[in-house]
Amino acid sequence: MNMTSPDVQLQYNTQTISTQVERGGGGGGRVEEPRSRHEQDKRNIYKHPLFPLLALLFEKCELATQSPDCPSSDSFNQDIHTFISHHQRDNKPFFTQDEEVNDLMIRGIQVLRIHLLELEKVQELCKDFCNRYITCLKGKMQSENLLRGSVTESEKVDTGHPMCYIFPIVPFFLS
Protein backbone atom coordinates (compact mmCIF):
# COMPACT_ATOMS: atom_id res chain seq x y z
CA MET A 1 0.00 0.00 0.00
CA ASN A 2 1.37 3.39 -1.02
CA MET A 3 0.77 5.94 1.75
CA THR A 4 1.21 9.66 1.35
CA SER A 5 2.59 11.90 4.06
CA PRO A 6 -0.82 12.83 5.58
CA ASP A 7 -1.71 9.13 5.66
CA VAL A 8 1.43 8.22 7.55
CA GLN A 9 0.92 11.15 9.93
CA LEU A 10 -2.68 10.16 10.63
CA GLN A 11 -1.69 6.55 11.22
CA TYR A 12 1.17 7.61 13.52
CA ASN A 13 -1.08 9.95 15.53
CA THR A 14 -3.74 7.26 15.96
CA GLN A 15 -1.24 4.64 17.11
CA THR A 16 0.64 6.98 19.44
CA ILE A 17 -2.46 8.40 21.07
CA SER A 18 -4.13 5.01 21.41
CA THR A 19 -1.05 3.70 23.19
CA GLN A 20 -0.98 6.70 25.54
CA VAL A 21 -4.67 6.34 26.37
CA GLU A 22 -4.39 2.60 27.00
CA ARG A 23 -1.52 3.19 29.42
CA GLY A 24 -3.80 5.85 30.86
CA GLY A 25 -4.50 7.05 34.35
CA GLY A 26 -1.47 5.58 35.99
CA GLY A 27 -1.36 4.81 39.68
CA GLY A 28 -3.19 2.08 41.47
CA GLY A 29 -5.50 2.66 44.35
CA ARG A 30 -8.64 4.64 44.71
CA VAL A 31 -9.42 7.33 42.11
CA GLU A 32 -11.64 10.24 42.98
CA GLU A 33 -14.85 10.66 40.94
CA PRO A 34 -13.94 14.04 39.29
CA ARG A 35 -10.56 12.67 38.22
CA SER A 36 -12.05 9.49 36.75
CA ARG A 37 -14.67 11.54 34.89
CA HIS A 38 -11.89 13.74 33.55
CA GLU A 39 -9.91 10.66 32.45
CA GLN A 40 -13.02 9.22 30.78
CA ASP A 41 -13.61 12.49 28.91
CA LYS A 42 -10.00 12.45 27.70
CA ARG A 43 -10.35 8.84 26.53
CA ASN A 44 -13.56 9.72 24.65
CA ILE A 45 -11.77 12.54 22.85
CA TYR A 46 -8.61 10.56 22.08
CA LYS A 47 -10.55 7.57 20.76
CA HIS A 48 -12.93 9.65 18.65
CA PRO A 49 -12.69 8.84 14.92
CA LEU A 50 -12.00 12.51 14.07
CA PHE A 51 -9.19 12.92 16.60
CA PRO A 52 -6.35 12.04 14.18
CA LEU A 53 -7.56 14.78 11.83
CA LEU A 54 -7.79 17.25 14.71
CA ALA A 55 -4.27 16.33 15.86
CA LEU A 56 -2.89 16.77 12.33
CA LEU A 57 -4.49 20.21 11.99
CA PHE A 58 -3.17 21.21 15.40
CA GLU A 59 0.35 20.20 14.35
CA LYS A 60 -0.03 22.26 11.15
CA CYS A 61 -1.04 25.29 13.24
CA GLU A 62 2.01 24.74 15.46
CA LEU A 63 4.27 24.48 12.43
CA ALA A 64 2.74 27.59 10.86
CA THR A 65 3.45 29.65 13.98
CA GLN A 66 7.04 28.44 14.25
CA SER A 67 8.23 28.72 10.67
CA PRO A 68 7.99 31.22 7.84
CA ASP A 69 6.27 28.61 5.65
CA CYS A 70 2.58 28.45 6.44
CA PRO A 71 0.58 25.49 5.12
CA SER A 72 -1.87 26.60 2.47
CA SER A 73 -5.62 26.17 2.60
CA ASP A 74 -5.18 23.74 -0.30
CA SER A 75 -3.04 21.57 1.96
CA PHE A 76 -5.80 21.63 4.57
CA ASN A 77 -8.41 20.60 2.01
CA GLN A 78 -6.15 17.80 0.79
CA ASP A 79 -5.75 16.48 4.34
CA ILE A 80 -9.50 16.43 4.87
CA HIS A 81 -10.07 14.72 1.51
CA THR A 82 -7.45 12.08 2.33
CA PHE A 83 -8.92 11.51 5.78
CA ILE A 84 -12.46 11.12 4.43
CA SER A 85 -11.40 8.80 1.62
CA HIS A 86 -9.54 6.53 4.07
CA HIS A 87 -12.48 6.42 6.47
CA GLN A 88 -14.87 5.60 3.65
CA ARG A 89 -12.54 2.98 2.18
CA ASP A 90 -12.15 1.28 5.57
CA ASN A 91 -15.87 1.70 6.39
CA LYS A 92 -15.02 3.52 9.60
CA PRO A 93 -17.58 5.78 11.25
CA PHE A 94 -16.97 9.51 11.49
CA PHE A 95 -18.92 9.95 14.72
CA THR A 96 -19.62 8.18 18.00
CA GLN A 97 -22.79 7.82 20.04
CA ASP A 98 -21.72 10.73 22.27
CA GLU A 99 -23.16 13.85 20.57
CA GLU A 100 -21.33 16.19 22.93
CA VAL A 101 -17.93 14.80 21.91
CA ASN A 102 -18.96 14.77 18.24
CA ASP A 103 -19.89 18.45 18.46
CA LEU A 104 -16.65 19.25 20.29
CA MET A 105 -14.56 17.56 17.61
CA ILE A 106 -16.36 19.32 14.74
CA ARG A 107 -15.99 22.69 16.43
CA GLY A 108 -12.32 22.03 17.15
CA ILE A 109 -11.67 21.21 13.50
CA GLN A 110 -13.53 24.35 12.41
CA VAL A 111 -11.55 26.55 14.81
CA LEU A 112 -8.22 25.10 13.68
CA ARG A 113 -9.21 25.59 10.04
CA ILE A 114 -10.01 29.24 10.73
CA HIS A 115 -6.66 29.64 12.50
CA LEU A 116 -4.81 28.14 9.55
CA LEU A 117 -6.58 30.51 7.16
CA GLU A 118 -5.72 33.47 9.40
CA LEU A 119 -2.09 32.38 9.63
CA GLU A 120 -1.96 32.10 5.85
CA LYS A 121 -3.33 35.64 5.51
CA VAL A 122 -0.87 37.00 8.07
CA GLN A 123 1.99 35.41 6.15
CA GLU A 124 0.79 37.04 2.93
CA LEU A 125 0.56 40.43 4.64
CA CYS A 126 4.04 40.04 6.13
CA LYS A 127 5.55 39.18 2.76
CA ASP A 128 3.79 42.13 1.14
CA PHE A 129 4.99 44.47 3.88
CA CYS A 130 8.58 43.24 3.59
CA ASN A 131 8.57 43.62 -0.19
CA ARG A 132 7.24 47.17 0.02
CA TYR A 133 9.62 48.09 2.82
CA ILE A 134 12.63 46.74 0.93
CA THR A 135 11.53 48.57 -2.22
CA CYS A 136 11.29 51.79 -0.23
CA LEU A 137 14.75 51.31 1.28
CA LYS A 138 16.31 50.46 -2.08
CA GLY A 139 14.75 53.53 -3.64
CA LYS A 140 16.01 55.75 -0.88
CA MET A 141 19.50 54.26 -0.87
CA GLN A 142 19.86 54.66 -4.64
CA SER A 143 18.63 58.21 -4.67
CA GLU A 144 20.93 61.13 -5.22
CA ASN A 145 20.03 62.41 -1.78
CA LEU A 146 22.53 60.05 -0.18
CA LEU A 147 25.33 61.36 -2.38
CA ARG A 148 24.62 65.05 -1.73
CA GLY A 149 25.44 66.73 1.53
CA SER A 150 22.55 69.18 1.74
CA VAL A 151 19.05 67.76 1.53
CA THR A 152 15.83 69.60 2.21
CA GLU A 153 13.28 68.17 4.65
CA SER A 154 10.74 67.58 1.87
CA GLU A 155 13.26 65.55 -0.12
CA LYS A 156 13.99 63.33 2.88
CA VAL A 157 10.38 62.16 3.25
CA ASP A 158 9.07 62.33 -0.30
CA THR A 159 10.40 59.27 -2.18
CA GLY A 160 7.27 58.55 -4.16
CA HIS A 161 6.76 55.14 -2.56
CA PRO A 162 3.70 54.63 -0.31
CA MET A 163 5.66 52.79 2.40
CA CYS A 164 7.84 55.83 2.96
CA TYR A 165 4.75 57.80 3.89
CA ILE A 166 3.80 55.17 6.42
CA PHE A 167 7.28 55.12 7.94
CA PRO A 168 8.67 58.60 7.32
CA ILE A 169 11.36 58.18 10.02
CA VAL A 170 13.27 55.52 8.01
CA PRO A 171 14.68 57.90 5.38
CA PHE A 172 16.11 60.09 8.17
CA PHE A 173 18.18 57.15 9.41
CA LEU A 174 19.44 56.45 5.92
CA SER A 175 20.54 59.98 5.10
C-alpha positions as CSV (number, residue, x, y, z in Angstrom):
1,M,0.0,0.0,0.0
2,N,1.4,3.4,-1.0
3,M,0.8,5.9,1.8
4,T,1.2,9.7,1.3
5,S,2.6,11.9,4.1
6,P,-0.8,12.8,5.6
7,D,-1.7,9.1,5.7
8,V,1.4,8.2,7.5
9,Q,0.9,11.1,9.9
10,L,-2.7,10.2,10.6
11,Q,-1.7,6.6,11.2
12,Y,1.2,7.6,13.5
13,N,-1.1,9.9,15.5
14,T,-3.7,7.3,16.0
15,Q,-1.2,4.6,17.1
16,T,0.6,7.0,19.4
17,I,-2.5,8.4,21.1
18,S,-4.1,5.0,21.4
19,T,-1.1,3.7,23.2
20,Q,-1.0,6.7,25.5
21,V,-4.7,6.3,26.4
22,E,-4.4,2.6,27.0
23,R,-1.5,3.2,29.4
24,G,-3.8,5.9,30.9
25,G,-4.5,7.0,34.4
26,G,-1.5,5.6,36.0
27,G,-1.4,4.8,39.7
28,G,-3.2,2.1,41.5
29,G,-5.5,2.7,44.3
30,R,-8.6,4.6,44.7
31,V,-9.4,7.3,42.1
32,E,-11.6,10.2,43.0
33,E,-14.9,10.7,40.9
34,P,-13.9,14.0,39.3
35,R,-10.6,12.7,38.2
36,S,-12.1,9.5,36.8
37,R,-14.7,11.5,34.9
38,H,-11.9,13.7,33.5
39,E,-9.9,10.7,32.4
40,Q,-13.0,9.2,30.8
41,D,-13.6,12.5,28.9
42,K,-10.0,12.5,27.7
43,R,-10.4,8.8,26.5
44,N,-13.6,9.7,24.7
45,I,-11.8,12.5,22.9
46,Y,-8.6,10.6,22.1
47,K,-10.5,7.6,20.8
48,H,-12.9,9.7,18.7
49,P,-12.7,8.8,14.9
50,L,-12.0,12.5,14.1
51,F,-9.2,12.9,16.6
52,P,-6.4,12.0,14.2
53,L,-7.6,14.8,11.8
54,L,-7.8,17.2,14.7
55,A,-4.3,16.3,15.9
56,L,-2.9,16.8,12.3
57,L,-4.5,20.2,12.0
58,F,-3.2,21.2,15.4
59,E,0.3,20.2,14.3
60,K,0.0,22.3,11.2
61,C,-1.0,25.3,13.2
62,E,2.0,24.7,15.5
63,L,4.3,24.5,12.4
64,A,2.7,27.6,10.9
65,T,3.4,29.6,14.0
66,Q,7.0,28.4,14.3
67,S,8.2,28.7,10.7
68,P,8.0,31.2,7.8
69,D,6.3,28.6,5.7
70,C,2.6,28.5,6.4
71,P,0.6,25.5,5.1
72,S,-1.9,26.6,2.5
73,S,-5.6,26.2,2.6
74,D,-5.2,23.7,-0.3
75,S,-3.0,21.6,2.0
76,F,-5.8,21.6,4.6
77,N,-8.4,20.6,2.0
78,Q,-6.2,17.8,0.8
79,D,-5.7,16.5,4.3
80,I,-9.5,16.4,4.9
81,H,-10.1,14.7,1.5
82,T,-7.5,12.1,2.3
83,F,-8.9,11.5,5.8
84,I,-12.5,11.1,4.4
85,S,-11.4,8.8,1.6
86,H,-9.5,6.5,4.1
87,H,-12.5,6.4,6.5
88,Q,-14.9,5.6,3.6
89,R,-12.5,3.0,2.2
90,D,-12.2,1.3,5.6
91,N,-15.9,1.7,6.4
92,K,-15.0,3.5,9.6
93,P,-17.6,5.8,11.3
94,F,-17.0,9.5,11.5
95,F,-18.9,9.9,14.7
96,T,-19.6,8.2,18.0
97,Q,-22.8,7.8,20.0
98,D,-21.7,10.7,22.3
99,E,-23.2,13.9,20.6
100,E,-21.3,16.2,22.9
101,V,-17.9,14.8,21.9
102,N,-19.0,14.8,18.2
103,D,-19.9,18.4,18.5
104,L,-16.6,19.3,20.3
105,M,-14.6,17.6,17.6
106,I,-16.4,19.3,14.7
107,R,-16.0,22.7,16.4
108,G,-12.3,22.0,17.1
109,I,-11.7,21.2,13.5
110,Q,-13.5,24.3,12.4
111,V,-11.6,26.6,14.8
112,L,-8.2,25.1,13.7
113,R,-9.2,25.6,10.0
114,I,-10.0,29.2,10.7
115,H,-6.7,29.6,12.5
116,L,-4.8,28.1,9.6
117,L,-6.6,30.5,7.2
118,E,-5.7,33.5,9.4
119,L,-2.1,32.4,9.6
120,E,-2.0,32.1,5.9
121,K,-3.3,35.6,5.5
122,V,-0.9,37.0,8.1
123,Q,2.0,35.4,6.2
124,E,0.8,37.0,2.9
125,L,0.6,40.4,4.6
126,C,4.0,40.0,6.1
127,K,5.5,39.2,2.8
128,D,3.8,42.1,1.1
129,F,5.0,44.5,3.9
130,C,8.6,43.2,3.6
131,N,8.6,43.6,-0.2
132,R,7.2,47.2,0.0
133,Y,9.6,48.1,2.8
134,I,12.6,46.7,0.9
135,T,11.5,48.6,-2.2
136,C,11.3,51.8,-0.2
137,L,14.7,51.3,1.3
138,K,16.3,50.5,-2.1
139,G,14.7,53.5,-3.6
140,K,16.0,55.8,-0.9
141,M,19.5,54.3,-0.9
142,Q,19.9,54.7,-4.6
143,S,18.6,58.2,-4.7
144,E,20.9,61.1,-5.2
145,N,20.0,62.4,-1.8
146,L,22.5,60.0,-0.2
147,L,25.3,61.4,-2.4
148,R,24.6,65.1,-1.7
149,G,25.4,66.7,1.5
150,S,22.5,69.2,1.7
151,V,19.0,67.8,1.5
152,T,15.8,69.6,2.2
153,E,13.3,68.2,4.7
154,S,10.7,67.6,1.9
155,E,13.3,65.6,-0.1
156,K,14.0,63.3,2.9
157,V,10.4,62.2,3.3
158,D,9.1,62.3,-0.3
159,T,10.4,59.3,-2.2
160,G,7.3,58.5,-4.2
161,H,6.8,55.1,-2.6
162,P,3.7,54.6,-0.3
163,M,5.7,52.8,2.4
164,C,7.8,55.8,3.0
165,Y,4.8,57.8,3.9
166,I,3.8,55.2,6.4
167,F,7.3,55.1,7.9
168,P,8.7,58.6,7.3
169,I,11.4,58.2,10.0
170,V,13.3,55.5,8.0
171,P,14.7,57.9,5.4
172,F,16.1,60.1,8.2
173,F,18.2,57.2,9.4
174,L,19.4,56.4,5.9
175,S,20.5,60.0,5.1
